[in-house]
Amino acid sequence: MRRLLSLILAILISGVAFGQIQPINVSKVLDKSKESKTNTTQSNTQMDRVQRDNNTIHFANPDKKITGEFSLYNPDYISGDTTIFYFNFTFESPDIEWCDGISITFPTGMTPIEDSTSSTIGSGFYVANLVTPISGNTVVWGQVSTPSGYGDILPGSYDFQVEVAIDANTTGRQSIVCYAMGDGLGAAPHTINNTLIVSDSIWGFAWNVNDPDSIIPRGPVKVSLATGDIVPIGSYTGTDFMLGADFIKGDWYASSYNGKSLVKINTTTGNLTTIGNLGLVMNGLAYDATTDKLYGCAYDGLANSILYEINYYTGACKKIGTICPGNMIGLAANSHGNIYGINITNNSLYKINKTTGAGTVVGALGHDINYDQDIAFDKDNDYLYCTLYTEGLLGVIDTLTGAVTVYDTTSCELTGLAFPYAYILNENDIAIIDIDLPKSGCDVPANNSIIVTLKNVGLNELSNIPVNISINNDTLFTDTVAGPIASGTTLDHAFSQNFDFSADSVYNITVYTSLSSDENHINDTMREVVNNYAPDTIPKTINFDNSSLHDSFTIIDNNGDDNTLFYVNAHSYAHSGNYALAYIHNDTISADDYFFSSCINLSDEKFYKLSLWYRVADSTYPGSFEVYLASSPSVDDTIGSPIISVSNATNTTYAEAIAKKVTVGSNGTYYIAIRSTSDTDMSALIIDDITIDTMKYNDIAIIDIDLPASGCDVSGDSITITLKNVGAYDLSNIPVKILINNDTITDTVTSTIAFDSTLVYPFPHSFNFSADGDYNITAYASLSSDENHNNDTMRGVVQNYASATVPTTINFDDISLHDRYTIVDNNSDGITMFYLNNPLYARSGNYALAYNDSTASSVNDYFFSSCIDLSSEQIYKLSLWYRVKSSSYPVSFEVYLASAPSVDDIFGSTIISVSNATNENYKEATKNHVTVANDDSYYIAIRATNYIDTSVLIIDDITIDFSNDIKENEINFNIYPNPANDFIYIDLINSYSDDIMFRLFDVLGNEIIETKLNENNKIDIAYLNNGIYIYQIIYNNKKIINGKLLKY
């Protein structure tokens, strides 16, 4: 009986909380009074009535009809309760037609009651009476069967009401059908039909962040999702706002933005009570009543949303896992414990796994959401309601599709949405709400006290409570808490024995109560872990990808600003894998935050090398940090000055920071400490792949070898190597050797090379690479005391290429020849020629030479072929094929000869020049008379000369062959039309020269036209007299073609 009374009391309290304040509509103030509004009627007199009865009235317009509408002042209801609906009916008729009657038909689950229902509708003597008894779901005033011709209700505006019993199972949107029948005296039609929509009241609690109309103040509010009515609660005067919220039994819990804390909000006064520090901005909260657990979601600041379990008694958070990329802005749990969230990044609804944190997309919301909003379940009906901004939508979300049904809108920015629900207060219910354990780490001590906090969440005082503890499922130890513990109070209990965690191991600890009269067991048990970590050994790399090791690290918010280091799960930010260590700036406070690694065994007899990789998210906002060693994971236990210090880093790609010859004062366990020291309002600092390793005492490395450049006629004869001392001790008298195709030369570097220093050593020998062939060269150091031979050796190749002979074609398909060619980025813009492997763009085979346009600077880039033997006694023909990718963006290029693959060694004038080419199909460019002054090796040089932001130039099949000068049959051309009237066109098909001329003579031998020919030519002859003319094609002032042209 007491349990039943408690349930009734809880429901009544919830109902009172919702009913004690009348709503304020954001857009307009509605008159909620149950008194009728003043009727506005037409000026119909008693004489008018008599005239209508005698049918002596004359219609003003026979086409006019009765018009009007029904409206409802309160389109909401409470399931399982009695509701009075307040209606208004307004109608008019230019022909003075009156109404015979009105009927209101309610849906199934809504039963009209006579008690408080209006007995009449009308004014004065002209009223329609309520038909009693009410039958079924329809209420009638007057009669609505057959028009009477004289009516009862004058045109005007009338308020009336109907009392309705709402079934407990009736929820959601319902339709009420309203009908008015005229008396038939006016023009047809003689009826008015309206359907009004009502909905269960859907009153929730929320936090108003902003009202642009300045009507509703910032702070806690009640909101009707059905009508948009918003009621302020209390008089909040602060600037904070609550992002996530949910009810836990009868209490409204919320997560604050500024305070990063868990709070309770009084639903009557609006007063806030802080539970504890969350340490995070929790964008959403969701209480799972099936497991008595509170969940929260937070954005990691760079990439992902993370799911947390929150102790709602203390605010302590435990990370579960990554939900998804993007920002999960709201969280909600239904009565079955299913958790959903909305993602502001992709405007979608997610279903979330409570065990792993993983989110699965349900579907798109269909609305572009931004800034603050929230979702919440009403656990009594399991509808998922929402307040979505920036459209200010109030509605319900389909958990199967993600689609939103909009009830109403508001200009307010609402978040912290939550709905009370019916619950049972048990008479006997003891809960474990906290457990105080030794901190995990290295060297956890042997004798540890464990303290549990018990809370009586039932109605009765409780005593003699058995409390049990087991570690790794071993022997159960039981204490009895004598009590008494009053209802609603807590008690700390220290177990009567201590516990040993000194051995390196994982200790899974379960604490639970076993009170026989306890009526609720979902809050009896708490599980935690103590991990005594074995010290790491050298070498050690921390790349953060094993998330199970995150608990072995320590992060300290040393300046207490709630902005601190965290682990970001995003491959795009990691140096390797998926995770990295990150710090997000604070807008007002400089960083002072620490990361401590797990413990590492170090020796005072060793030298160590410590390195890490770092970057920032935005180069305009520098980041800074320092690295130390520490004797424990505590700021007070950092040792000495920084090992590494990086100030105002701006690199957005990873750079390495290294400290060498790191030592410790004594053998023991140590920690790597990283301190973020970025200034106020800087960018994200990201660190990954922290490595510590021992340094060798003696370790010489060859880090570079300088060899003669490969090519034709290799002339270099020296070899230089660069050595670096990467050990801890200074080194000298280092034997170094050169091996060339199995021939060995040995020298000794006598100079001292200090720690971390380099020395450039040229071998004091001449080497002969003049013979055509490949020279495989190995340089290595052979110091007998060297402790690391992995870096002793470096290899290279010098190739003396045999010159190509004529004829030769370069089609780029033999990729082993690409090393023989030379590409020069002469304007140093980082964009230059390359070998394109795509048969769709090659003229033959798969490869072609290409240049992609530069958007920053005009093109000035070169390709040089390998060497080709040419003779001064020969005449050569040089040709190539070219095209562009897009005719909308012309390209240009030039072809030269060069004595070496260098821009400075190009000689003579341009052999071929193509300007503003637009052909998307391959076209040939040819030079027929190419000569050189001396017998030697030469290079074909191609220079790309495009303008800024042009298309892609593609060149293939470069050929040089012998030529005996131009002969008549070597020039193929078209001259058309012939006969001609106004223009003639001359196309040179396979010849391209600056030296070809066209001359036109009359029959008397007078020269009329002389012009230089290009590939395509148009010559005006319209001004010439009709008749016969003689033309000549001239090359180098030598006539080679004659012909006749007829002008008409």
Secondary structure, 3 states (H helix, E strand, C coil): CHHHHHHHHHHHHHHHHHHCCCCEECCCCCCCCCCCCCCEECCCCHHHHHHHHCCCCCCCCCCCECEEEEEECCCEECCCCEEEEEEEEEEECCCCCCEEEEEEECCCCEEEECCCCCCEEEECCEEEEECCCCECCEEEEECCCCCCCCCCECCEEEEEEEEEEECCCCCCEEEEEEEEEECCCCECCCEEEEEEEEEECCEEEEEEEECCCCCCCCEEEEEECCCCEEEECCCCCCCCCEEEEEEECCEEEEEECCCCEEEEECCCCCCEEEEEECCCCCCEEEEECCCCEEEEEEECCCCEEEEEEECCCCCCEEEEEEEEECCEEEEEECCCCCEEEEECCCCEEEEECCCCCCEEEEEECCCCCCCCCEEEEECCCCEEEEEECCCCEEEEECCCCCCEEEEEECCCEEEEEECCCCCCCCCCCEEEEEEECCCCECCCCCCECCEEEEEECCCCCECCEEEEEEECCCCCEEEEECCCECCCCEEEEECCCCECCCCCEEEEEEEEECCCCCCCCCCCEEEEEEEECCCECCCEEECCCCHHHHHHCEEEECCCCCCCEEEEECCCCCCCCCEEEEECCCCCCCCCEEEECCCEEECCCCCEEEEEEEEECCCCCCEEEEEEEECCCCHHHEEEEEEEEEEEECCCCCEEEEEEEECCCCCEEEEEEEEECCCCCCCCEEEEEEEEEECCCCCEEEEEEECCCCEECCCCCCCEEEEEECCCCCECCEEEEEEECCEEEEEEECCCECCCCEEEEECCCCCCCCCCEEEEEEEEECCCCCCCCCCCEEEEEEEEECCECCCEEECCCCHHHHHHCEEEECCCCCCCEEEEECCCCCCCCCEEEEECCCCCCCCCEEEECCCEEECCCCEEEEEEEEEECCCCCCEEEEEEEECCCCHHHEEEEEEEEEEEECCCCCEEEEEEEECCCCCEEEEEEEEECCCCCCCCEEEEEEEEEEECCCCHHHCCEEEECCCECCEEEEEECCCCCCCEEEEEECCCCCEEEEEECCCEEEEECCCCCCEEEEEEEEECCEEEEEEEEEEC
